[in-house]
């Protein structure tokens, strides 16, 4: 108990202010402010001392001023007294509330990337402390303007953060890059020249070799899709079948004719020009073809439940895929209608 009383006693002990005191309200406020800042280990700018009423004189002191917080656990009032001549004044005190925040440990010019030893965690007035930032949100960022030692690290002093995509392994040019194989991170906007900040939903390939750990930039990749390529030469007027085409990855462009991407889109179409092997197939290279032509033999398939009957017929008119066509059974002379399903093929209604 004796130790406890001793500690409490220390809180209210007089502390001498050894400088010469010339008297006056301003000098009193200055002395009190300096003592509080020293006693609380804070900056003088965080302390506001209200001077006494102007009608109350503050005489010079020929002895050392005695300054203390007279009340236990109360930092809102300070007592300043003098022995020669004898006087005592009580002053109202406001000490700005503090909290920990990150501050710069040295001057940094605009454009500097922040390192871990450029910042420290320290007490600062609440009014100076912005929304709390985690160290991971600071280190690696770039300062947008010159900052001084002791400045609080505020979000508006840092470059905007963007999402970047970082390979965890090397990619060769032409190799497909999958989002699931990348590390998605945040970094300062100014670190990379043109980083990819939103990953495309389409298929992506590397245009050049990608190194692990380096954020992917927009000119490092290109968007591709599977398009149809002529496997062999397709001559003008030829009707396309599956064996004439193949699928291959090609870069997507926003100009020029639209490429064909699905085999079912092209089978049964007729080429409007000769297309060499290896060339990309585009929508304007083909028109719907008459897969059934007048007087040609057409294989008609008629289904009745589980029973399937195939009849060789003669076309009485031209028709495209999906269209109705009038056919004639050469044996019976009976006319039958069917739906064109392919070259020289139809199904019964």
VOVO-743902 format. One record per residue: residue number from 1; residue in three letters; x, y, z of N, C-alpha, C in turn. Coordinates in steps of 0.2 Angstrom, whole numbers. Layout:
BEGIN
- NUM; ALA; X; Y; Z; X; Y; Z; X; Y; Z
...
***
This chain:
BEGIN
- 1; UNK; 4; -6; 0; 0; 0; 0; 4; 6; 0
- 2; UNK; 10; 6; 4; 14; 12; 4; 17; 14; -3
- 3; UNK; 19; 8; -7; 21; 10; -14; 16; 13; -18
- 4; UNK; 10; 11; -17; 4; 14; -21; 3; 21; -19
- 5; UNK; 3; 23; -13; 3; 30; -11; 9; 34; -14
- 6; UNK; 14; 31; -14; 20; 34; -16; 19; 36; -24
- 7; UNK; 17; 31; -28; 16; 33; -35; 11; 38; -36
- 8; UNK; 5; 38; -32; 0; 43; -33; 3; 50; -31
- 9; UNK; 7; 50; -26; 10; 56; -24; 14; 59; -29
- 10; UNK; 18; 55; -33; 22; 57; -39; 18; 61; -44
- 11; UNK; 11; 59; -45; 7; 62; -50; 6; 69; -49
- 12; UNK; 6; 71; -42; 4; 78; -41; 10; 82; -38
- 13; UNK; 16; 79; -38; 22; 83; -36; 23; 89; -40
- 14; UNK; 25; 95; -36; 27; 101; -40; 33; 99; -44
- 15; UNK; 34; 102; -50; 39; 102; -54; 42; 109; -56
- 16; UNK; 48; 111; -54; 50; 118; -55; 51; 119; -62
- 17; UNK; 49; 125; -64; 51; 128; -71; 57; 133; -70
- 18; UNK; 62; 131; -72; 69; 134; -70; 70; 141; -74
- 19; UNK; 67; 142; -79; 68; 148; -83; 66; 154; -80
- 20; UNK; 69; 160; -81; 66; 166; -78; 59; 168; -81
- 21; UNK; 55; 170; -76; 48; 171; -78; 47; 179; -77
- 22; UNK; 46; 182; -83; 45; 189; -83; 38; 192; -81
- 23; UNK; 33; 187; -81; 27; 189; -79; 22; 191; -85
- 24; UNK; 16; 191; -84; 11; 192; -90; 8; 186; -92
- 25; UNK; 2; 187; -95; -3; 182; -97; 1; 177; -102
- 26; UNK; 4; 180; -107; 7; 176; -113; 12; 172; -110
- 27; UNK; 17; 175; -106; 22; 171; -103; 20; 166; -99
- 28; UNK; 14; 166; -95; 11; 161; -91; 9; 155; -95
- 29; UNK; 5; 157; -101; 3; 152; -105; 9; 148; -108
- 30; UNK; 14; 152; -110; 20; 149; -114; 23; 144; -109
- 31; UNK; 24; 146; -103; 28; 142; -98; 24; 136; -96
- 32; UNK; 17; 136; -96; 13; 131; -94; 13; 126; -100
- 33; UNK; 12; 128; -106; 12; 124; -112; 19; 120; -113
- 34; UNK; 24; 124; -112; 31; 120; -112; 31; 115; -107
- 35; UNK; 29; 116; -101; 30; 111; -96; 25; 105; -97
- 36; UNK; 19; 106; -99; 15; 101; -101; 17; 96; -106
- 37; UNK; 20; 99; -112; 22; 96; -117; 28; 91; -115
- 38; UNK; 33; 94; -111; 38; 90; -108; 36; 85; -104
- 39; UNK; 31; 86; -99; 29; 81; -94; 25; 75; -98
- 40; UNK; 21; 77; -103; 17; 72; -106; 21; 69; -113
- 41; UNK; 27; 71; -114; 31; 69; -120; 27; 70; -126
- 42; UNK; 24; 76; -127; 20; 77; -133; 23; 84; -136
- 43; UNK; 20; 85; -142; 22; 91; -146; 18; 97; -143
- 44; UNK; 21; 103; -142; 18; 109; -139; 11; 111; -143
- 45; UNK; 11; 109; -150; 6; 111; -154; -1; 107; -152
- 46; UNK; 0; 101; -148; -5; 97; -146; -8; 100; -139
- 47; UNK; -5; 105; -137; -8; 108; -130; -11; 115; -131
- 48; UNK; -17; 116; -128; -20; 122; -128; -21; 124; -121
- 49; UNK; -18; 130; -118; -19; 132; -112; -23; 139; -112
- 50; UNK; -28; 139; -108; -32; 145; -108; -29; 150; -103
- 51; UNK; -28; 156; -105; -25; 161; -100; -30; 163; -95
- 52; UNK; -28; 166; -89; -33; 168; -84; -36; 174; -86
- 53; UNK; -41; 176; -83; -45; 182; -84; -40; 188; -85
- 54; UNK; -41; 193; -90; -36; 198; -91; -36; 203; -85
- 55; UNK; -41; 203; -80; -41; 207; -75; -37; 205; -69
- 56; UNK; -35; 198; -70; -31; 195; -64; -23; 196; -66
- 57; UNK; -19; 200; -62; -12; 201; -64; -8; 195; -63
- 58; UNK; -3; 194; -67; 2; 189; -67; 9; 192; -66
- 59; UNK; 11; 192; -60; 17; 196; -58; 24; 192; -60
- 60; UNK; 29; 195; -61; 36; 191; -62; 37; 187; -56
- 61; UNK; 41; 182; -57; 43; 177; -52; 50; 177; -51
- 62; UNK; 53; 179; -45; 60; 179; -44; 63; 172; -42
- 63; UNK; 58; 168; -40; 60; 161; -39; 58; 156; -45
- 64; UNK; 60; 150; -45; 57; 146; -50; 50; 145; -49
- 65; UNK; 46; 145; -55; 39; 143; -55; 38; 136; -53
- 66; UNK; 33; 134; -50; 31; 127; -48; 25; 126; -52
- 67; UNK; 25; 120; -56; 20; 119; -61; 18; 111; -59
- 68; UNK; 11; 110; -59; 9; 103; -58; 2; 102; -60
- 69; UNK; 0; 96; -61; -7; 94; -61; -9; 93; -54
- 70; UNK; -14; 97; -52; -15; 97; -44; -20; 91; -43
- 71; UNK; -24; 89; -48; -29; 84; -46; -27; 77; -49
- 72; UNK; -28; 71; -46; -26; 65; -48; -31; 63; -54
- 73; UNK; -27; 60; -59; -31; 58; -65; -35; 63; -68
- 74; UNK; -33; 69; -68; -36; 75; -71; -31; 79; -75
- 75; UNK; -31; 79; -81; -26; 83; -85; -30; 89; -88
- 76; UNK; -35; 91; -85; -39; 97; -88; -37; 104; -84
- 77; UNK; -34; 103; -79; -32; 109; -75; -25; 109; -73
- 78; UNK; -22; 114; -73; -15; 115; -71; -14; 120; -66
- 79; UNK; -9; 119; -61; -8; 124; -56; -1; 127; -57
- 80; UNK; 0; 134; -57; 6; 137; -58; 7; 142; -52
- 81; UNK; 12; 141; -48; 13; 145; -42; 20; 148; -42
- 82; UNK; 21; 153; -38; 27; 157; -37; 28; 158; -29
- 83; UNK; 34; 157; -27; 36; 158; -20; 38; 166; -18
- 84; UNK; 41; 169; -23; 43; 176; -22; 42; 180; -28
- 85; UNK; 37; 184; -28; 32; 185; -23; 27; 179; -23
- 86; UNK; 23; 178; -18; 19; 172; -17; 12; 173; -21
- 87; UNK; 11; 169; -26; 5; 169; -30; 3; 162; -33
- 88; UNK; -3; 161; -35; -5; 154; -38; -10; 156; -43
- 89; UNK; -10; 152; -48; -15; 153; -54; -17; 146; -56
- 90; UNK; -23; 145; -57; -26; 138; -60; -28; 140; -67
- 91; UNK; -26; 136; -72; -27; 137; -79; -30; 131; -82
- 92; UNK; -35; 132; -87; -38; 127; -90; -34; 124; -96
- 93; UNK; -34; 117; -96; -29; 114; -101; -33; 109; -106
- 94; UNK; -32; 110; -112; -34; 105; -117; -28; 101; -120
- 95; UNK; -28; 95; -119; -23; 91; -123; -26; 87; -128
- 96; UNK; -24; 88; -134; -27; 84; -140; -27; 77; -139
- 97; UNK; -32; 74; -140; -32; 66; -140; -27; 63; -145
- 98; UNK; -24; 58; -143; -19; 55; -148; -21; 48; -149
- 99; UNK; -18; 46; -155; -19; 38; -157; -13; 37; -161
- 100; UNK; -11; 30; -161; -6; 28; -165; -7; 29; -173
- 101; UNK; -2; 31; -177; -3; 31; -184; 4; 30; -187
- 102; UNK; 4; 29; -194; 10; 28; -197; 12; 35; -199
- 103; UNK; 19; 37; -198; 22; 43; -200; 28; 42; -204
- 104; UNK; 30; 47; -208; 36; 46; -212; 42; 47; -208
- 105; UNK; 47; 43; -209; 53; 44; -205; 59; 48; -208
- 106; UNK; 57; 50; -214; 62; 55; -218; 58; 58; -223
- 107; UNK; 62; 63; -226; 59; 67; -232; 59; 62; -238
- 108; UNK; 53; 62; -242; 53; 58; -248; 50; 63; -253
- 109; UNK; 54; 63; -259; 52; 67; -265; 46; 64; -268
- 110; UNK; 42; 67; -272; 37; 65; -276; 39; 59; -280
- 111; UNK; 35; 54; -281; 37; 48; -285; 41; 43; -282
- 112; UNK; 43; 44; -275; 47; 38; -272; 42; 33; -270
- 113; UNK; 45; 27; -271; 41; 21; -268; 43; 20; -261
- 114; UNK; 38; 19; -257; 39; 18; -250; 42; 12; -248
- 115; UNK; 47; 12; -244; 50; 6; -241; 48; 5; -234
- 116; UNK; 49; -1; -231; 47; -2; -224; 51; 3; -219
- 117; UNK; 57; 5; -220; 61; 9; -216; 59; 16; -217
- 118; UNK; 55; 18; -221; 53; 25; -223; 47; 27; -218
- 119; UNK; 44; 22; -214; 38; 24; -210; 39; 21; -203
- 120; UNK; 36; 24; -198; 36; 21; -191; 29; 22; -188
- 121; UNK; 28; 18; -183; 21; 18; -180; 22; 23; -174
- 122; UNK; 18; 28; -173; 20; 33; -167; 13; 36; -166
- 123; UNK; 13; 39; -160; 7; 43; -157; 7; 50; -161
- 124; UNK; 1; 52; -163; -1; 58; -166; -8; 60; -164
- 125; UNK; -9; 67; -165; -16; 69; -163; -21; 66; -167
- 126; UNK; -27; 65; -164; -32; 61; -168; -34; 65; -174
- 127; UNK; -34; 72; -173; -36; 76; -179; -31; 76; -185
- 128; UNK; -25; 74; -183; -20; 73; -189; -20; 66; -192
- 129; UNK; -23; 61; -188; -22; 54; -190; -28; 53; -195
- 130; UNK; -27; 51; -201; -32; 49; -205; -35; 42; -204
- 131; UNK; -40; 39; -208; -42; 32; -207; -36; 28; -206
- 132; UNK; -36; 23; -202; -30; 19; -201; -28; 15; -207
- 133; UNK; -22; 15; -208; -19; 11; -214; -15; 6; -211
- 134; UNK; -15; 0; -214; -11; -6; -212; -5; -5; -216
- 135; UNK; 1; -8; -213; 7; -7; -216; 8; -10; -223
- 136; UNK; 4; -15; -224; 3; -18; -231; 0; -14; -236
- 137; UNK; -4; -9; -234; -7; -4; -238; -2; 2; -240
- 138; UNK; 4; 2; -236; 8; 8; -237; 14; 6; -241
- 139; UNK; 18; 1; -238; 24; -1; -241; 23; -3; -249
- 140; UNK; 27; -1; -253; 27; -2; -260; 23; 3; -264
- 141; UNK; 19; 7; -260; 15; 13; -264; 20; 18; -265
- 142; UNK; 18; 23; -270; 22; 29; -272; 19; 35; -269
- 143; UNK; 23; 40; -267; 20; 46; -264; 19; 51; -270
- 144; UNK; 13; 54; -269; 10; 58; -275; 13; 65; -275
- 145; UNK; 16; 67; -269; 19; 74; -268; 25; 73; -263
- 146; UNK; 29; 78; -263; 34; 78; -258; 31; 78; -251
- 147; UNK; 34; 74; -246; 32; 73; -240; 38; 74; -235
- 148; UNK; 37; 76; -229; 42; 78; -224; 42; 73; -218
- 149; UNK; 48; 72; -215; 49; 68; -209; 44; 70; -204
- 150; UNK; 40; 65; -201; 35; 67; -196; 28; 68; -199
- 151; UNK; 27; 68; -206; 21; 69; -209; 17; 62; -208
- 152; UNK; 11; 63; -206; 6; 57; -205; 5; 54; -212
- 153; UNK; 5; 47; -213; 4; 44; -219; -3; 44; -221
- 154; UNK; -6; 48; -225; -13; 48; -227; -14; 46; -234
- 155; UNK; -20; 43; -235; -22; 40; -241; -21; 45; -247
- 156; UNK; -22; 51; -246; -22; 56; -252; -15; 58; -253
- 157; UNK; -10; 55; -249; -3; 56; -251; 0; 51; -255
- 158; UNK; -4; 45; -256; -1; 40; -260; -5; 39; -266
- 159; UNK; -1; 36; -271; -4; 34; -278; -10; 30; -277
- 160; UNK; -15; 30; -281; -21; 25; -281; -18; 18; -282
- 161; UNK; -22; 14; -278; -20; 7; -279; -24; 4; -284
- 162; UNK; -21; -1; -288; -25; -5; -293; -23; -12; -292
- 163; UNK; -28; -16; -295; -27; -23; -295; -22; -25; -301
- 164; UNK; -17; -29; -299; -13; -32; -305; -13; -39; -304
- 165; UNK; -11; -42; -310; -10; -50; -311; -3; -52; -312
- 166; UNK; -1; -56; -308; 7; -58; -308; 7; -65; -309
- 167; UNK; 11; -67; -314; 13; -74; -315; 17; -77; -310
- 168; UNK; 15; -83; -308; 19; -87; -303; 24; -92; -306
- 169; UNK; 24; -92; -313; 29; -96; -317; 30; -92; -323
- 170; UNK; 34; -95; -327; 36; -92; -334; 31; -94; -339
- 171; UNK; 29; -90; -344; 25; -92; -349; 28; -90; -356
- 172; UNK; 28; -94; -361; 31; -93; -367; 26; -90; -372
- 173; UNK; 29; -86; -377; 24; -83; -381; 20; -88; -385
- 174; UNK; 13; -86; -385; 8; -90; -388; 5; -95; -383
- 175; UNK; 7; -96; -377; 5; -100; -372; -2; -97; -369
- 176; UNK; -7; -101; -367; -13; -99; -364; -11; -97; -357
- 177; UNK; -14; -91; -355; -13; -89; -348; -20; -89; -344
- 178; UNK; -20; -93; -339; -26; -94; -335; -26; -90; -329
- 179; UNK; -32; -87; -328; -32; -83; -322; -31; -86; -315
- 180; UNK; -33; -93; -315; -32; -97; -309; -25; -98; -307
- 181; UNK; -20; -97; -312; -13; -98; -311; -9; -92; -310
- 182; UNK; -13; -86; -309; -10; -80; -307; -11; -78; -300
- 183; UNK; -6; -74; -298; -7; -70; -291; -11; -64; -292
- 184; UNK; -16; -63; -289; -20; -56; -290; -18; -52; -284
- 185; UNK; -15; -46; -285; -13; -42; -279; -14; -35; -281
- 186; UNK; -13; -30; -275; -14; -23; -276; -7; -20; -276
- 187; UNK; -6; -15; -280; 0; -11; -280; -2; -4; -282
- 188; UNK; 3; 1; -281; 2; 8; -283; 2; 8; -290
- 189; UNK; -3; 13; -292; -4; 14; -299; 2; 16; -304
- 190; UNK; 7; 19; -301; 12; 22; -305; 18; 17; -305
- 191; UNK; 18; 11; -302; 23; 6; -303; 24; 3; -310
- 192; UNK; 19; 1; -313; 19; -2; -319; 16; 3; -324
- 193; UNK; 18; 3; -330; 16; 8; -335; 9; 7; -337
- 194; UNK; 7; 1; -340; 0; 0; -342; -2; -7; -339
- 195; UNK; -3; -8; -333; -4; -14; -330; -11; -16; -332
- 196; UNK; -12; -23; -333; -19; -26; -334; -22; -26; -327
- 197; UNK; -28; -22; -327; -31; -21; -320; -38; -25; -320
- 198; UNK; -40; -27; -325; -46; -31; -326; -45; -37; -331
- 199; UNK; -45; -43; -328; -43; -49; -332; -49; -51; -337
- 200; UNK; -48; -51; -343; -53; -53; -348; -56; -60; -347
- 201; UNK; -62; -60; -349; -66; -66; -348; -65; -71; -354
- 202; UNK; -62; -68; -360; -60; -73; -365; -54; -76; -364
- 203; UNK; -52; -80; -369; -46; -84; -369; -40; -79; -370
- 204; UNK; -35; -80; -366; -29; -75; -366; -23; -79; -367
- 205; UNK; -18; -76; -372; -12; -79; -373; -6; -74; -372
- 206; UNK; 0; -77; -370; 5; -72; -370; 8; -70; -376
- 207; UNK; 9; -63; -377; 12; -61; -384; 19; -62; -384
- 208; UNK; 22; -61; -378; 29; -61; -377; 30; -66; -370
- 209; UNK; 37; -67; -369; 38; -72; -363; 36; -68; -357
- 210; UNK; 32; -71; -352; 31; -68; -346; 35; -71; -340
- 211; UNK; 38; -66; -336; 42; -69; -331; 38; -69; -324
- 212; UNK; 40; -74; -320; 36; -74; -314; 38; -68; -309
- 213; UNK; 33; -65; -306; 34; -60; -301; 33; -53; -304
- 214; UNK; 32; -53; -311; 32; -46; -314; 25; -45; -316
- 215; UNK; 21; -40; -314; 14; -38; -316; 13; -38; -323
- 216; UNK; 8; -41; -326; 7; -42; -333; 4; -35; -335
- 217; UNK; 7; -32; -341; 5; -26; -344; 1; -28; -350
- 218; UNK; -3; -23; -352; -8; -24; -358; -5; -26; -364
- 219; UNK; 2; -24; -365; 5; -26; -372; 8; -33; -371
- 220; UNK; 8; -36; -365; 11; -43; -364; 6; -48; -366
- 221; UNK; 0; -47; -367; -5; -52; -369; -10; -50; -374
- 222; UNK; -13; -55; -377; -19; -53; -382; -24; -58; -381
- 223; UNK; -30; -56; -383; -36; -60; -382; -37; -64; -389
- 224; UNK; -39; -70; -388; -39; -74; -394; -46; -78; -393
- 225; UNK; -48; -82; -399; -54; -86; -398; -53; -91; -404
- 226; UNK; -56; -97; -403; -56; -102; -408; -60; -100; -414
- 227; UNK; -57; -100; -420; -60; -98; -426; -59; -104; -431
- 228; UNK; -63; -104; -436; -63; -109; -441; -58; -107; -447
- 229; UNK; -54; -112; -448; -48; -111; -454; -50; -116; -459
- 230; UNK; -48; -114; -465; -49; -119; -471; -43; -125; -470
- 231; UNK; -45; -131; -469; -40; -136; -469; -37; -138; -476
- 232; UNK; -41; -137; -481; -39; -138; -488; -42; -132; -492
- 233; UNK; -40; -131; -498; -43; -126; -502; -50; -127; -503
- 234; UNK; -54; -122; -502; -62; -122; -504; -63; -118; -510
- 235; UNK; -66; -121; -515; -66; -117; -521; -73; -113; -521
- 236; UNK; -73; -108; -525; -79; -104; -526; -85; -109; -528
- 237; UNK; -91; -108; -524; -97; -112; -526; -97; -119; -522
- 238; UNK; -92; -121; -519; -91; -127; -515; -95; -127; -509
- 239; UNK; -99; -132; -508; -103; -133; -501; -98; -135; -496
- 240; UNK; -98; -132; -490; -94; -134; -485; -96; -140; -481
- 241; UNK; -92; -145; -480; -93; -150; -475; -88; -150; -470
- 242; UNK; -89; -154; -464; -84; -154; -458; -77; -155; -460
- 243; UNK; -76; -160; -465; -69; -162; -466; -65; -156; -470
- 244; UNK; -68; -151; -472; -65; -146; -475; -62; -140; -470
- 245; UNK; -64; -140; -464; -62; -135; -459; -59; -138; -453
- 246; UNK; -56; -133; -449; -53; -135; -443; -53; -129; -438
- 247; UNK; -52; -130; -432; -53; -124; -427; -46; -123; -424
- 248; UNK; -44; -116; -424; -38; -114; -422; -38; -107; -418
- 249; UNK; -34; -106; -413; -34; -100; -409; -31; -94; -413
- 250; UNK; -35; -89; -414; -33; -83; -417; -34; -77; -413
- 251; UNK; -30; -71; -414; -31; -65; -411; -38; -62; -413
- 252; UNK; -41; -59; -408; -48; -55; -410; -46; -48; -412
- 253; UNK; -49; -46; -417; -48; -39; -419; -55; -36; -419
- 254; UNK; -56; -29; -418; -62; -26; -418; -64; -23; -425
- 255; UNK; -60; -24; -430; -61; -22; -437; -61; -28; -441
- 256; UNK; -64; -27; -448; -64; -32; -453; -70; -37; -452
- 257; UNK; -70; -42; -456; -76; -46; -456; -76; -51; -450
- 258; UNK; -82; -53; -448; -83; -57; -442; -81; -64; -443
- 259; UNK; -76; -67; -440; -74; -74; -441; -80; -79; -439
- 260; UNK; -80; -84; -442; -84; -90; -440; -81; -94; -435
- 261; UNK; -84; -96; -430; -81; -99; -424; -84; -106; -423
- 262; UNK; -90; -108; -425; -93; -115; -424; -94; -118; -430
- 263; UNK; -92; -125; -430; -92; -129; -436; -100; -129; -439
- 264; UNK; -104; -130; -434; -111; -130; -436; -114; -124; -439
- 265; UNK; -110; -118; -438; -112; -112; -442; -111; -112; -449
- 266; UNK; -106; -117; -451; -103; -116; -458; -105; -122; -463
- 267; UNK; -106; -128; -459; -108; -134; -463; -114; -133; -467
- 268; UNK; -114; -134; -474; -120; -133; -478; -120; -126; -482
- 269; UNK; -115; -122; -480; -115; -115; -483; -110; -116; -490
- 270; UNK; -111; -111; -494; -108; -112; -501; -103; -106; -501
- 271; UNK; -97; -107; -503; -91; -102; -503; -93; -97; -509
- 272; UNK; -92; -91; -508; -93; -86; -513; -86; -84; -516
- 273; UNK; -81; -87; -514; -74; -86; -517; -70; -92; -515
- 274; UNK; -64; -92; -518; -60; -98; -517; -56; -96; -511
- 275; UNK; -55; -100; -506; -52; -99; -500; -46; -104; -499
- 276; UNK; -40; -102; -498; -34; -106; -498; -34; -109; -491
- 277; UNK; -30; -115; -491; -29; -119; -485; -25; -114; -480
- 278; UNK; -28; -114; -473; -25; -110; -468; -28; -103; -467
- 279; UNK; -32; -101; -472; -35; -95; -471; -41; -95; -467
- 280; UNK; -42; -89; -463; -48; -89; -458; -55; -88; -462
- 281; UNK; -60; -91; -460; -66; -91; -463; -71; -86; -460
- 282; UNK; -73; -82; -464; -77; -76; -462; -84; -76; -464
- 283; UNK; -89; -73; -461; -96; -73; -463; -98; -71; -470
- 284; UNK; -94; -66; -472; -95; -64; -479; -92; -68; -485
- 285; UNK; -89; -74; -483; -86; -78; -488; -91; -83; -490
- 286; UNK; -97; -84; -487; -102; -89; -488; -109; -87; -488
- 287; UNK; -113; -91; -492; -120; -89; -492; -123; -96; -491
- 288; UNK; -130; -96; -489; -133; -102; -488; -134; -106; -495
- 289; UNK; -132; -112; -495; -132; -116; -501; -138; -120; -502
- 290; UNK; -140; -121; -508; -146; -126; -510; -143; -133; -509
- 291; UNK; -144; -136; -503; -141; -143; -502; -145; -148; -506
- 292; UNK; -151; -146; -508; -155; -151; -512; -157; -147; -518
- 293; UNK; -155; -149; -524; -156; -146; -530; -161; -150; -535
- 294; UNK; -165; -147; -539; -170; -150; -543; -167; -155; -547
- 295; UNK; -170; -161; -548; -168; -167; -552; -163; -171; -549
- 296; UNK; -160; -169; -543; -155; -173; -540; -158; -178; -535
- 297; UNK; -154; -183; -534; -156; -189; -530; -156; -187; -523
- 298; UNK; -161; -188; -519; -161; -186; -512; -163; -192; -507
- 299; UNK; -159; -193; -502; -160; -199; -498; -165; -196; -492
- 300; UNK; -171; -199; -492; -176; -197; -488; -177; -202; -482
- 301; UNK; -177; -200; -476; -177; -205; -470; -184; -203; -467
- 302; UNK; -188; -208; -466; -195; -208; -463; -195; -212; -457
- 303; UNK; -197; -209; -451; -197; -212; -445; -204; -213; -442
- 304; UNK; -206; -219; -440; -212; -220; -437; -211; -225; -431
- 305; UNK; -211; -221; -425; -209; -225; -419; -202; -227; -419
- 306; UNK; -201; -234; -418; -194; -236; -419; -193; -239; -426
- 307; UNK; -197; -238; -430; -196; -240; -437; -193; -234; -441
- 308; UNK; -188; -236; -445; -185; -231; -449; -185; -233; -456
- 309; UNK; -187; -230; -461; -187; -232; -468; -183; -227; -472
- 310; UNK; -179; -229; -476; -175; -225; -481; -177; -226; -488
- 311; UNK; -179; -220; -491; -181; -220; -498; -177; -216; -503
- 312; UNK; -175; -218; -508; -172; -214; -513; -177; -210; -517
- 313; UNK; -176; -203; -517; -181; -199; -521; -178; -194; -525
- 314; UNK; -182; -191; -529; -180; -186; -534; -182; -179; -532
- 315; UNK; -178; -174; -531; -180; -167; -529; -184; -164; -535
- 316; UNK; -189; -161; -533; -193; -157; -538; -192; -150; -538
- 317; UNK; -188; -148; -533; -186; -140; -532; -180; -140; -528
- 318; UNK; -177; -134; -528; -171; -132; -524; -173; -131; -517
- 319; UNK; -169; -132; -512; -170; -130; -505; -164; -130; -501
- 320; UNK; -164; -126; -496; -158; -125; -492; -160; -129; -485
- 321; UNK; -154; -129; -481; -155; -133; -475; -160; -131; -471
- 322; UNK; -165; -135; -468; -170; -133; -464; -176; -131; -467
- 323; UNK; -176; -131; -474; -182; -129; -478; -186; -135; -480
- 324; UNK; -192; -134; -481; -196; -140; -484; -194; -141; -492
- 325; UNK; -195; -147; -494; -193; -148; -501; -198; -153; -504
- 326; UNK; -200; -152; -510; -205; -157; -513; -201; -163; -517
- 327; UNK; -202; -169; -515; -198; -175; -517; -203; -179; -521
- 328; UNK; -201; -184; -525; -205; -188; -529; -202; -195; -528
- 329; UNK; -206; -200; -527; -204; -207; -526; -204; -210; -534
- 330; UNK; -198; -211; -536; -198; -213; -544; -201; -220; -545
- 331; UNK; -202; -224; -540; -205; -231; -541; -213; -230; -541
- 332; UNK; -215; -226; -536; -223; -226; -536; -225; -219; -539
- 333; UNK; -221; -214; -540; -223; -208; -543; -226; -203; -538
- 334; UNK; -227; -206; -532; -230; -202; -527; -225; -196; -525
- 335; UNK; -228; -190; -524; -224; -184; -521; -225; -184; -514
- 336; UNK; -219; -182; -511; -218; -182; -503; -215; -176; -501
- 337; UNK; -216; -173; -496; -213; -167; -493; -208; -169; -487
- 338; UNK; -202; -166; -487; -197; -167; -482; -194; -161; -480
- 339; UNK; -190; -162; -475; -186; -156; -472; -178; -158; -474
- 340; UNK; -175; -153; -477; -168; -154; -479; -164; -154; -473
- 341; UNK; -160; -159; -472; -155; -160; -466; -148; -160; -468
- 342; UNK; -146; -160; -475; -139; -160; -477; -139; -161; -485
- 343; UNK; -133; -161; -487; -132; -162; -494; -135; -168; -497
- 344; UNK; -140; -168; -501; -144; -174; -504; -147; -178; -498
- 345; UNK; -149; -174; -493; -152; -178; -487; -158; -174; -485
- 346; UNK; -164; -178; -483; -170; -175; -480; -173; -180; -475
- 347; UNK; -177; -177; -471; -181; -182; -467; -189; -180; -468
- 348; UNK; -193; -185; -466; -200; -185; -468; -203; -180; -463
- 349; UNK; -209; -178; -465; -213; -173; -460; -216; -178; -455
***
